[in-house]
C-alpha cells in the first residue's frame, strides 16, 4: 500500500499507517515486507515501518529477491542488489536496532542462476557474518514442492539456513483450485525438513499464481489456510503466509469473467512450467435420463481454448464429449487458432447422440480434456458454456451454479472447475483470511519467534 502522491524524491512511499491498519484488521502477527518494487522500500522499512509495527506487536521479515529476479535498471532489491553479504550485514544490524525484525528471506534459491552465486562457501560467509551481529536472527528461502523433496538441495543448504517457505500448489500440480492435498503435501515436506532441523512456513496463494490458469477463490483459501494453521498450532510448522492478499476493495478484474453468457462456465485446465504425462485428464459429468419418446437426441455446446506460444502443438491435447465413456465428439485444442466461442466444430453445430442414447433409461454425459502424449509447459484453459439438449434434460447447463456436475480427474495436473465470476472476490478472500487468522489467534498465538 503506497501513498497516493510522490514525496520530494519523486517516489510514492509505503503508506505505513494504512498498511499497519490493514494488517491489524487481518489479525496477522508477522509480515513479510518485500524489498523489490521501489528504491525506497528499504528505507521505508527501517525508518518507518519497523518502529510502527513494533508498537502494535507485529514481527517483520524482510523479503529479498535473488539474481534471477534482479534487474539493475528496473525492479530489484535495493540498495545492495545482489551483494548478499552487504544485505546480511544490513538486515542483521537492523534486527539489533529493531528486535521485531526476527528473520529474513531470499526468494527461489533453486534456479540455476541463483545456485551459481549461493554456493556453500558464500552461504557460510553470510551465516558467519549474521551470527557475529545477531545470532538469534532467522534466515529462510522459498522452496517449491519438487525441490523441497530433493535431498541433494536440502543437504546443500540445510546447515546454512533456519528454514524454508513452502508455497502450496497442490503438491507438484501447479494449481490454486485443489486444496485436498495440503496435509499430504505438508507431511511430505516435513519428512524432509524435520530431520534436518529446518523450520517450515506454509505459503498459501491468496492471490494469483502466474503459472496457474485460474486464480484461487475464498473456499480454496480457507481450506489451505485453516489446514496450515492447525499444523502451526500443533507446533509442526512455524506459521502461515497468506501471499498476495489484496488489501484494498478494488473489484475483481472484469477480464476474469470468461463465461460466454452470465458469470459461469466450465474450465478444463493444464498448468504451465511442469511436465504433464500422456493420459492426464479432467472432466465434468452428470447422469442424464433420455426421454424414451424422443425422436432424436442432440447436444449443442459452445467452447473455446486459451493457450500460450509455449503450448505443445497439434495431436497432443484434445477435448471430448463422451456418453458412457464412449467418445461422441473430439477436437484438438489447436483446431481453432483463436480464443473465440465456437459451437461444436466450426461447421458442425450440435452433435447427434441418437446412436449412443437410443433405448437407454440413463447415461453418463461427460466433457473431458485429455493429453494424448507427454507435454511440458502446456498452459491450457478450455472453456465450455451454454449447453442445450434435445431428448434429455441437463442440470445447470450454463454452469451458473457450483452444482449439477461431478468434477473429477485422474490425480494429476489436469483440473476441472466450474469457474464462476464473483465481482468482489478479492474482498471475500481478504475477509476469509482475517476470519481464519482471528479464530486461530483466539486460542493460540502462532508465529515464528527466535
N, C-alpha and C positions, 0 to 999 in steps of 0.2 A: 504494500500500500504506500503510494508515493504522494507527496504534497501536490496540490493542484497547480502550483506555479513554481517556476525555477527560482532558485536563490541567486545571490550575486555572482556565483561562479558559473551560472548558466545551466545547472543541473537541478532536476526535481529529486529532492532527497526523500529518504524513507520518512513517512509520517508516523513517527514513533508513538505519539499519544493515541492515534486512531488504531494502529496495529496492536498496541497493548490492550486497548479496549476490546478488540475483536478476539484476541487470544483469551481474555478472561471470560468472554461470552462462550467460548468453545471449551472452557474448563481444562485447558492444557496446563501442564507444569514444566514442559521443556519445549523449546522452539529451535528448529534448525534454521539458522539465518544464512541465506545464500549470499555468497560473495562472487558475483558474476555479472549482474546486469549493468551496473554503473560504477565508474571510478570512485564514486563517493561512498560505496557500500561499507568499506572497511572503517572509514572514519565515522560514518553514521552508527555503526555497531559499537565502536569503542567509546565514542564521546556522548552518545545519546541513548541508544537502545539498551545497552547492558545495565547502566545505572537505573533506568526506568523499570526494566524487567526485575532487577533485584528488589525494588521497592514493593513489588506485588508477588514475590516468591516464584518467579519463573526462571528456570535454568536455561542456558543458551548454549547451542553447539554451532560454531561457525562451520559452514559447508563450502568447501572449495572445489574447483574443477581441475581435472588432470590435463596433461598436454593435449590430449585428443579433443578437448573442448575449449582450448585456449586460442584465441585469435588476437594477435598483438595489435591489430588495427580495429578490433571490434570487441565482442564480449570476451571477458577474461576475468580471472581473479586478480584484482589489482590492490596494492601497488607492486607486489612481488612476482606476479605472473607465474612462471614455472620454477622459480627458485624456492624449493620447498624447505630448504634449510633456513632461509630467511623467514618463510612462513612459520616454521616451527618455533623459531625464536619469538616472532611477533605474537603468535597465539598464546604461547606459554607465558610470556610477560603480561599479556592482557588478562590471563587467568589468575595471575597473582594479584593484579590490581582489582579484578572483579571476580570474587570466588564463585559467583553463579555461572561463570563460564567453566563448565565441568568437563567438557570433551569437545573434540572437533573431528571432522571427517573430510575425506577426499573421495570424489566420485570415481567409480569404474577403473580400478587397477587392472582389470582382466584384459583389456585390449592391448595388443602387442606394442603399439607405440608408447603406451604408458609403462608397460613392463620393462622397456628398454631403459627408462630412467629409474624406476623404482626397483633397483637391484637390491639384493640383501645387504650389500655394503652401504648403499645410500640410505636404506631404511635404518640400518644400525646407527648411522650418524645422526639421523633425525631423532631416533629414540634416545640416544645418549644426551643430545642437546636438550630435549624436552625434560628428561629426568633431572638434569642439572638445575633446571629452572623451577619445575613443578612436577615432582614425581607422582602426584595424585591425578594429574590430567589424563583423561581418556583419549584414545585415538582409534578411529574406525574407518573402514572403507565400505563402499557399496558393492555387493556381490550378488549376481543373478543366480538362478537355480542351478544350472548345469555347472557353473564354476564353484558354487557353494558346496557341491558334492565332489569336487575334484581334489583328491588327496594331495596331488603334487602342488597345486596352487596354495592350498591351506598350509601345507608343510613349509612352503617357501616364505609365507608371511606371518604365520601364527606367532612366532616369537617377537615380532616387531609391532603388532597391533593388539588392541584390547578387545576388539570385537568386529562384527560385520553387520551392516544394514542389508537386510534381505528383502527385495521387492517381490511380493507375491503376485504371480501371473498364472495361476492355475498350474502349478508345477512347471513343466517345460513348455506349456502350450501357448504362452503369449497372448492371453486374452484377459479382459476385465469383465466377463459375463458369468463365469462359472466359479462359484465360491466353495463348491463341495469338497475340493481337495486341500483346503487351507490347513487343516490339522495334520493330514498326511504329509503335506509338504514341510510344515514346521518340524514334524518329528524327524523327517529325513535329514533336514539341515542340522537340527540339533544333534543328531547322531554323529555328525562330523565336527561341529564346533565345540560341543560339550567336552569330549575327551581332550581337546587341545586347549581347554581353559578360556575359550573365547565367548564373550557375551554376544547375544543375538538380539537385534532390533527388527521388528517386522514393519515393513513399509507397505502401506495399503494405498492403491491408486484411488483417490477420491476425485481426481480429475483425469483428463485424457492421457492414456499411454499411447504414444505415437505409432507404435508398431501394431496396435490392435485396430480392427476396423470399426468397432463400436466403443463408445465411452461407457463408464460404469453408471449404474443407477443407484438410487438410495437403498434398495433392498440388498444389492450386492455389497455396498459399502458397509452396511450394518452387520451383515453376516461375517465379513472378514475382520472388521474392527473388533466386534464382540469376541470372536474366537481368539484374536491376539490378546485382548485384554484379560481373558481368562488365563491364558498362559502367563501373562505378566503378573497377575495376582497370585499365581501359584509359584512365582519366582523362577519360572523356566526360561523366560526371556526378559530383556531389560526394559522393553517398552514398545509402543506402537506409534508409528508416524502416519498421519492422515495426509498423504502427499497430494498437493495440488488442490486442496480445499479452497474453493472460491470464496473470498471473504466479503465481497460486495453483493448487491442484489441485482446485478445485471442479469438479464434473462438468458435462457438457452439460445444459442445461435440458431437463427431460423433455418440455416442450411442443414442443420441436423435432422430436419423433418424430410425424410426421403420417401415418404409414402406417395403413392400415385394419387389417391383420394384420402381425405381425412387426415388422421395423425398416425395410423398404424400400417405396418407391412411386415411380412416375414423376411428375416435376414438369414442367409446361409453364408458363413464367412470362413475364410482361411487367413491366418496372420502372416505378417512378413517376418523376416530375419531368422526363421528357423526352418529346418527340413520337415517336410510333410510326406509320409510314406504313401506308396500306392495302396489303394483300398480304404483310405480315410474317408469317412462320410459323416454327414449330419442331415437330419430330416425333421419335418413336421408331418404328423399323420393323424388321421381320425377314422373311426368306423362310420361307414355310411350304410344306408338302407335303401337299395334301389326299389323304385316303385314297380311292382310286378306288371302293372297295366301300361307302363310307358312303352311307346313305340321305338324310342331310341334313347341313348344315354350320351350326353355330351358334357364336356368341361371347357369353359372359357377361362383363361387366366392371362394376366399381364406380368411381365418380368423384365428386369434389367440387370446389367453387370457393371460393376466398377472394379477396375484393376489398374495396376501401375505398369510402367515400362519394364519393370523387372519381372513381371508375371510370366511364367513359362508359357511357351507357345501352344499351338493347336494340338489336340489329341491327348491332352493330359488331364483336363478337368472338365467334367460335364455336369449339367443339371438335368434332372429327370422327374417325370411323373410316373408313379407306379400304382398298380392295382394288385393287391395281394402279392406283393414282391415281384410282379411281372412288369417290365418296363413298357409303358404305353406311349411315352414320348421322351426323347433325349435330344439335347442340344449342347454343343461345345460352347464354352463361355466366350470363345473368340468368334462365334458366328456373326455377331453384330459388333462392329468396331467402335461403338459409341454408347455411353450410358443413358440410353433413352428407353422409356417403357415401350415394350413390344407385345402384341397379342399373339401368343403361341409362337410359331415361326413367322418370319416376315410375311409370307404369302399364305399362311395356313389358317390363322384364326383359331377357333375352337377345335378341340380334338375329339374324335369319335371313340367312345369307350364301350360301345354296344357289345362288341365281341367279348369283352372282358367282364361285363356286368350282367349280361342276359342270364336269367334263371337263378341269380343269386339273391338270397334274402339279406345277407350282409357282406360287406367287403371292406378292406382297409385301403384308403387312398393316402398316398404319401407323396411329398415333394422333397426331393433329395439333391444334395450336392455331393459329388464323389470324385476322388482322384483315381485316374487310370494308371498313372506312373508316379514314381517318386518325383517330388517337386521341391524346390527351395525358393524362399522369398516370394511366396505366392501372392499375398496381399490381395485377396478377392472378397468382394461383398456382392452377393447375388440377392436381389430383391424380388418378392412375389407379392401381388396385391390384386384386389378386385376380382375375385373368383366368382363365376356364375355357372350354374349347372342346369341341365335338363335331365329329368328322370330320377333325380335324387336330390336331397337337401343337404346343405353344408352348414355346420355350426361356425359362426364367426368367419365368414368368407372374406371379409375385408380386413381382418387382423386388427380390428379396432379395440379389442379387449384381450387381456392376457390369458384367455381360456379357450377351450374347444379343440385345441390341438395338443398332441403329445410331442414334445420336443426331445429328441434322442440323438445320440452319436455313438461312435464306437470307441470312445475314450481317448481320442487323440486331439489334434489341434482344430479339426473342423467343428464348428459350433452353430446351432440353430437358436434363433432368438426372435420372439415377437417384439419388434422394435417400435415402441410407442413414444411418440414425441411428447414431452412434457415441458411447457413453456418456462416453468420455474424450477427445473431440475437442480441447478447449482444451489439454490436456496434450500431445497429439500435435502440435498446431500450435506450441506453445512449443518442444518438442524439435526440430522441423524448423527453426525459426528459429535456435536455438542451433547446430545442426549446420552450417547454411549459413554463418552468421557465422564459426564456428570454422574451417571449411575455407578460407574466403577469407582469414582473418587469418593462417593458416599461411604464406601465400605473399606477402601484401602487407598493409600497414596502411592501409586506406582510411579516409576520414573527412575532414571539411572542416577545414582548418587555415588560418587567415588570419595 
